[in-house]
């Protein structure tokens, strides 16, 4: 796998300064943080659209930039596929022509197969249409297909779902998962959505004001009290993966390890795996299982971490997957919560949102 090593410094005329160094450790890495933190600038440096004052960028064994050696690989030789938020498709070209524009480099020894890209992204019915006749999600799939057909050694995506509504965002996210599973391309994507990061990324780099704030696995980084994820937000977002679901009497049931989760009604059991989302504030913790409640879901788990903030405590619980619960400091003291404590997570079914 071609891991990315990045170390660059640059100062803009506005006074904003980038001083960033990191190495990717997974197949899919997310740059996470607020607008203006320099995430898109990092992508521009990797793609060659921006030359930093100082920089060393290496993809696997291939150097893309080394200012000490006065070496800068030309953009057209970098084998970098880029997908922008606004797609940048050619409006006067059909989808077919837009896609084939990505195949312009004839020197690639093992190019991606056109028909396979079309099949994976389900673009066959769109080939004769023009971008202005496509939905936002369809345009993003075409942009992704065009990037893939350049046969990239790394895929860069700048807020690929930022302009989409929730339903389209979930559909595009599913296609991104297909691409990662099919071609195993090292991918770096910019996002400020926790659900996207937790679902797609296996490595996370949090940026703030042109610097790296923290690096690591998403659950670890987003679970840090110093992480940017805690500011100006409700805290972490719970995203549970459901591999098996079935109907019992009139109830829909999903499996989380050996435990069962009562689900809202499902439209199609053939679409698996899928995810359910809930907020930490949706959960209630108990140090013993409580019977006789209307709350249907009682998930047993072990407290893994306590993150104490000024007005609340976020509790990470292992129920077979990670669940975050939010309690008050008083509740933490009364329940005598500590790492390793067995607890029950109470969760109302209506608090769950199905994500296909």
N, C-alpha and C positions, 0 to 999 in steps of 0.2 A: 504494500500500500504506500502511496506517495504522501507522506506526512508533510505538512507545511511548517517551515521555520521562518518567522517574520521578526525583523527588528528595524524600525524606521523612525526617523525624526524629521520634522518639517515645521516651519513657521510660515504662516500666511501673512499677507500684508495687513490683514485686519488685527493681527496680534495673536490669533488663535494658534496654539502649538500642539502638534501631535508628537508624542514620545511613547511609542508602543512596542512591546516585545512579547512574543508568545510562540508556543509550538502547539500544533494540534495533536491530540492523542486519540482521536476517534475518527470514524468514517464521516460523520456529520457533525460539524462544529457551528455553533451559533455565536454571533457577536450581538450582545444584548445590552441595552441601555437606552436612555432618553434621546430625543432628537438633539443634535448638536454635540454629541459626544465623540464624533469622529469615526463612526462605524463605516459609513459609505466611503470615507476617505481611504480607509484601509483597503477596501475592495478596489478602489481606483489605483492604488499603488501596486497591488498584486497583478491587476490586469494590464498595467503599463500606461494607463491613461493619465497618471500623475507621477512625476519624478520627484522623489523626496530629496531634501538637502543631504541627508545621510540615510543609507539603507543597505540591508542585507536580506534578500528574500531567496529562499531555496525550497523547491518542490521536489521531494525525494532526493535524488542525487543531482538534480538539474538546477543550476543557478539561474534565477530570473533577474537578479540585480545584486551588484556588489560595488558600491560607490568607492570603496577603498581601492579596488582594482580597476576602477573606471569602466566597469562592464554593465551594460544594460541590454537585456535581450529584447529585440524588437517585438512590438505588440503582436504582429502576425505570426511570430514563431513561438509564442508562449503557450499555446494549446490551452487557453483559458476560455471556458464558456461562461457568458454573463447573461443573467436575466434581471431586467430592471422592473421596478414597480409599475411603470407606465408602458411596458412591453416594447415600445419603439418598433412596431411592425411597419412594413412599407404599405401604405394605404392603397397604392395603385397596383399592388401585386396580389394574386390569389394566395390562399393558404399554401397551396402546393409550391408556388414559386418562392414564397417567404421561407418555407422549410428548406428548400433546396439551396437557398442562398447560403445556408450554413455549411454546405458541402464544397465551398469554393476552394479550399486547400486540397489540391490534388496530390500532394506529396505525403499524405498520411498513409502509412502502410496498412493499418487495419481500421478502416473507417467504420463508423456505426452504420448498421443497415437501415436504410430508409423505411422499408416496410415494417420492420420491427419497432422502430420509434413510433410510427403511425399507429400500430396496433396497441402498444403499451399505453399511449396517451389518448387512444380512441379518437383519432383525428380523421379517420377515413371518410366520414360523411361531411367533413368540412373542407375538403381539399379544393373544391371549385368556388368556394365563397371568398369574399373580401373582408378584411378586418373590421370595417364599419358595420358589417352585418353579423358580427359575433358578439356574444355576451362577454362580460369581463373575465369570467372563468375560462371561457373558450380561448380568448386572446392570450391569456396567461399560459395555457397549455401549448398554444402554437409557439409562443416565445421560448418556452422550455424545450420544445421539440427542435426548434432552430438551433438553440445552444447545444443540444445533444448531438446534432448532426455535424457540428464542427469537430466531433470526436475529441472532446476536451480531456485533459489529464486532471483538471480540477474544475468544479462548477461553482460559480459565485452567484448568489441571489440576493439582490438588494430589496428588502421588504417585499417579497414576491406576492404577499397576500394583503399588503397594507391598504390597497384601494378597493378591496372586495368586501361585500357584506358577509355576515356570519355563515350563511348557508353555502355561498360560493367558496368562502375561505376553507371550509371543511372539505369540500370536494377537491379543491386544488391540493390541499394537504395530503389527501389520499393518493393523488397522482404522484406527488413528490416521493411518497413512501414507495410507490411502485418503481420509480426510477432508481432510487437508492438500492432497492432489493435486486433489481434486474442487472444493473451495470456496476454496482459497487464503486461509484466514482466518489473520490474525496470531495465533500461539499462544504462550503462556507456560506452561511446565510445570515443576513441582518434581520433582527426582529426585536420588537419590544412587547411581544405577546407571550406570556408565560405558558399558556396551553400549547402553543406552537412549539416552543422550545422543549417542553417536557415530553411532547409526543414524538418529535422528529430528531432532536439532537442527542448525541451521546457525549459531547464535550461542549463546555460553555465558557465564554470569555465575556466578562462584564466590564463595560467601559464607561468612563465618566470624565468629561472635560479633557478629552484627548489622551487619557491614560488608562491603563488596565487596572481595574479595581480588584478583581478576583478571577481565578481560573480553576476549572475542575469539572467534575460530573454535575449535571444539572441539579439533581436533588441536593447534593452537598452545597453547591454554590448558592442556590436559591434558599437554602436553609440557614445561611449565615446571617447573624444579626447585623453584620456590617455590609451585607449585600445591598445593592441598589434596589433589589426587588421589594424590599420592605418599605421604601419611601413612596409617598403619594399613591398608595395602592392598598388593597384589602389584604395584602400579604400573598402567600403562595396560592396557586390554584391547584386543586386536586384533580387528577386525571387518572382514572382507573381503567385498565385494559381488560375487556371481557372477551375471552376466547370461546367460551361455551355458553349458550343461552337456550332456554326451553320454556315451555308453558306448562304450568301445573294448575289444574282447575282453571280459574280465571286470572291467575297471576303469572307474570313474566319473571323468570328467575335467571340471574347470571351467576357464573362461578368465578370466585376470586380465590385461587388455590383450592382448599377444601371447604371454604366458606361460601355461603349463598348470599346473594344480594337481590332484594326485591326491586324490580325495575319498572319504570313507566311503560306503557304499552309500546310494543315494537311493531314496526311496519313490515319488516322483512327479516326473517331469521337466517336467510341465506347470505346476508351481508355481514361476514365475520372475518377478522375480529373487528370490534368497535370499541368505543370509549364512552365512559360516563364522566361528567364533570360536576363538581360541587365546590362550594367555598368552605374555608375553615370555620366560618361562623355558622354553617349549617349543621355542624357536628356538636353533639353533647357527649362529654366523657363521664364514665362511671367507673368506680373501682370495683364494682360488682355488677353482674348482669341483673337488670331490673325487668321483671315480668309485669304483665297487665298494663302495658302502655300501648297507645295507638301507633307509636313509632315502630315501623315494621323491621327495620334493619338494625341488628345488634351484631357488630363485628368485633371479635376478640383480637387483641393485639398487645404489643409490648412497646412501652415508651422508649424511643430512641434518642430524643433530644428535646431540650426545653430552651426556647429563645425568648428571653425576657425583654420586653420593650417598655416604654414609659407608661402605657395605659393598658397593656394586654400581654398575654403570654401565648406564644405559638408552640404547639406540642406536636412533634413528629412521632407518629405511631406506625409500627410495622404490623400490618394485618395480612401479610402475604404480598402486599404492595404498600407503597407509602401513602399514608393519609395524614394531612395536617388538620389539627383542631385548634380553635381559638378559645381561650378561657381568660377570665379576669385574674389579676394577681391574688385576689382574695380566694377565688376558687382553687387556684394552684396550692395555696397554703392549706385550705380546708381538706382538699383531697390528698394532700401530702404526696404530690406528684414527684417522681424522680426517675432517672434513667433505669430501665430494667423492670419497672413496675408493670404488672398485668392490668390492663384496663379494657373496658368495653366501649366501643364507639357507637353511639346511637344516631341514626340518620334517617330522616323521613324520605319516603320514596319520591314525593313531589319536589324535593330539593335537587333531585338528580336530573341532569340534562343529557340526552343521548347525542353522541357525536359519531356520525358514520364516517 
